[in-house]
Amino acid sequence: MEQDFTHQPVMLDKCLEILDRNLDTPRFAVDCTLGLGGHSEAFLKKFPSLFLVGIDKDPEALEIAEKRLKGTGRMAFVHDSFANLSSILSSFGRAPDFIFADLGLSSLQIDKAERGFSYMSSGDLDMRMDSSSPLTAKEVINTYSQKDLERIFRSCQEPRANFLAREIVEEREKGEISTTGRLAEVLDAHTPFKERLSTKKRVFQAVRMEVNGERGDLERLLDACLISSRPSTVIMVESYHSGEDRLVKRFFAAGTAPFCPPKFPVAPEPYLEDLTHGALKAGQEEMEANSRSHSVRLRAVKVLRRPERLKEQRL
């Protein structure tokens, strides 16, 4: 029997409100992180004339979303990384009215122990969003040098990165760390009790991001959003940790308030409009109903024009 995975789209009401306020009748859009299709389903219901491109690198999630949404006749399903957004959209020959990306894990990935994403249940140390990818969490934990483990732990603001990296190297010399349960045990054994949960969150997140190349993919996605858009395109991104949010914030800020050198005779024109005026957070009611919304930050901008550095590139 196929397992039933429930999915609560995070900050859905705020996303719909942003679109409703800034777009009249969107007809073409892209969900860069389709997952189980919760956001996409709501977008299609909200806008009856909308055709949506759904992208996901996880073939299992894509299959579930396709079963759920193919009956609408208004979706194209693409198995790929959102880093390749420009080339994906080039085959459609048009720029989207809006682009959406939810950078969090789907329920399918978190709740299935054998996918190896969660420290809450024991499964193989995998963490690959695309099972055809070569690098696994097991390889990261058991073959990366202490220096490299420290680097990736620091990328998720783990304050004890050096100490934990050293302890993992020592523990793996006694025997391979091959499951999420074993990694969680190692972390717990070397972490004060009150800090165990937050430490596991940061370390597991850091390893997952390394396995899936998430930082590099996000940088490419943000560039692709500008390359693929047109004036009036709305771009919405939901981030779940400070490193991701900082990257999105800086990228958007470069367009909403371009840097101007001192005494420069002509100030550069902004090419993005800030629609959220910083990051929006989930409300108390949503956080109580959906624990995964606690750390989300939603930022949205509208494209005003193509920036100078992208003028020579085409969709």
N, C-alpha and C positions, 0 to 999 in steps of 0.2 A: 504494500500500500504506500502510495506516495505521501511523504510527510507534508503536512500543511504548515506553511510558513506565513505567519501574520506579518503585516507590514504597516507601520504608521508613518506616513510621510511627515518629515520634520518641517515645521514652520510653513505648512502648506497655505494656510490662510493669508499669511503675510506675502508669500510669493504671488498668490492670485490677486491680492490687493495692489501690489506693485504693477503687475501687468494690466490690470483693469484701469489703473490711473494713468498709465503712460502709453497704452496701445489701443487703437480703436477696434480693428478687426484683424488680429494676427492670423495669417494664412499658412505660414511656413516657419517651423522652429526646430530646435534640436535639444534633446535631453542627453547630455554627455555622459551621464551615469545612470542608465536606465534602471539597474537593479531589478526589483520585482515589479516595477512599473507603477508604483503608487502616485508619484508626482505626475507622470505622463497621463495616467488615466484621468486625473483631475483636470489637467490642461485640456484634454480632448473634450471632456464634458462641459467645461466652461466656455470653450470657443468652438462652436459647431463647424466652422469653415476651416479649422486648423488641420494641416498635415504635419506630422511629427516624425523626425528621425531619431530613433533611440539607439544609443551606442553603449556597449558594455564589453569589457575584456573577459568577463566571467561567462563562459558558454552555458553553464548550468542556470545562472540567473537569467540569461537572455532567453533560454528555452522556456522557462516558466513565464516570463513577461510576454513572450510571443503567444503562448497559449491563452493568456489572459486578455490580450489586447488585439490580436490579429483580426478578430471579428469586426472591429471598427472600420476596417478598410482604409484607415487614414494614418497608417504607420509604416515606416520602413525600419527593419531591425538590422543592426550592423555589429558584427563581432570584431571589435578592434579596440585599440587604446584611444582615449579622447585626445591624446597628444597628436594624433593624426587627423584632427578635425578638419583642417584645410583641405587635405586630399579627399576626405570623405565627402565633404560638401561640394567639392568641385564637380563630382559626378551628377549632382542635382542641378547645377547651373544657375543657382539663385542664392541670394544672401538671406539669412534667417531674420524674422521679425524679433525673435528672442532666442537666447542661448542660456541653458540652465545646467548647473553642475552641483551635485550634492556629494561632497568628498568623503562622507562617512561610509562605513561598512553597511552592507545590507543584512537583513535578518537571516537570510540564508547562510551567509558567511559566518556570522557570529554564532548562530544556534546549532550549526552542524559541527560536532566535535571533531570529526575526521578531517575537516578542512584546516584545522590547526590554527585558528585565529584567536581562540579564547582561552584565557587562563582559568575559566570557571569549570571547565571539564577537560579531561585528559584525552588527547588524540595525537596523531603524528605531527611533528613540528614541520608544517608545510607552509601555510600562509600565502600560497600563490593564488592570485585572483584568476589567472589563466593557467590551468594545469599543464599546458604545453610549455610553459616557461621553464628554463633550466635551473634557475637558482631557487633553493628552498630555505626555509628558516633553519632547518637542521644543519645545512651547510654553513650558513652564517654563524650560528652559535658554536659549531664544532671546528671550523677551519679559519675563521677570521682571527687576526692577531689581536692581542690585548689592545693595542693602539686603535685599531679599526673598530673594535667593539665599543671602546670608549667614545670614539667619534660619533657613531650612530646613536648611542645613548644620549650624548649631549645634544644631539639635534632635536631631541624631544624634551629638553630641559631637565634631564635627570641629574640632580645635584650630586649623587654619589656614583657618577658614571665610571670614574677611574677604579674605585674600590670594587664595584660590581663586576666590571670587566675582568679584573684580576681574579676574583673568586670564581667566575665562570671558567676561566682558563684552567685554574687549579682543579675544579670539579671534573671537567671533561677529561683530564689526564687519568682519572680513576675509572672512567667509563663514559662512553658516548651519551650525550644528552639528546635523547631522540623523541621525547614527547613533550607536549605543552605542560602536562602535569609535573614532569621532572624539572623543567625549567622553572615553573612556579615554585617548586619546593626549594630549589637552589636560591632563588631570590628571597623567599621567605626566611630561609635559614641565616641570611646575612643582612636582614633589614629589621629595624625596630618594629615592634608589633603595630603601632599606630600608623606607620608609614607603608605597610605592606601593600595595601590595595593601590595606592597612588603610584608606588614604585612599579608594580606589575603592569599597570595601565601604560605607564611611560615606556617601559622596556619592550613590552609586546608591540606597542604602536611603532616604536623605533625600528624593530626588526621587520615588521610588516612593510613599512615604508621602504626599507632597504631592499627587501625581496622583490617588491613590485616597482621599484624605481619611481616612487610617487612624487618626489620633489621635482625631478627633472621633467616628468610628464606634466606636472602642473605648470611649470614655467613655459613649456611648449604650448599647452592649452591656452594660457592667457594671451600669448602672442597670436595664436591661431584665431582667437575670438575677434581680435582687431582685424586681422587679415581677411577673415571670412564675413565680416559684418558690413553694414552700410549705415549712413546717417539714420538715426531713430531706432536702430537695433538696441534692445535691452539685454544686458548681461547680468545674470544673477549667480552668485557662488555661495554655497554653504560650506564653511570650514569647521573643523572639530578640534583643532589644537592650535596653540599660539604660533607655531612655526608656519603652518599653512596660512593662517589668517594674516600674519605679518607680510607674507609674500603677496597675497591678494591685495591687502591694504596699500602696500607700496606701489604695486602695479597700477591700481586705480588712481592713486594720488598723483602719479606721474602724468596722468591725463586730465584730472580735474584741476590740478594746480601745478602746471609745468614749472620746473626750476628755471629761474632767471638769474644769470650771473649779475653781481653788483655792477651798477652803472651801465648795464647793457641798454642800448638805445631803444630797442623794441621788445616789449614783453611778449613771450610766446602765447598764442591763443590756446585755451583749453580745448581738448578734443573729446573729453568725456564729461557728462553731467552726473554728479553724485545724487542718486535717488533715495538713499537711505540715511545720508548724513552721518556716516560712520557705520558701525556694525549694529545690526538689530539682534536681540536675544529672544529666546522663547519666553513666553509668559509663564507665570507661576502655575496656572491651570494645566498648560501643556507639559511642563516639567513633571508635575505630579502624575499625569497620565502616561507619559512616555519618558522613561529615564534616559533614553539616548539623546534627548533634546537638551540636556543640561549644559553641555559644552559648545553647542552650535553657535556660530556667528554668521549672519547673513549680510552680505554686501551686494549692492546692485548699482549699476551705472547705465546711462544711455549714451550711445555713440553720437557725437555731434558732427564729426568729420573724420576722414582718414588722416592719421598723424603723418608728419613729413617722412619719417623713417620707413613708412610702409607704402608710400605712394607708388613706388615702382612695382610692388607685388600685386598680384591679381588673385581673385578667388579661383 
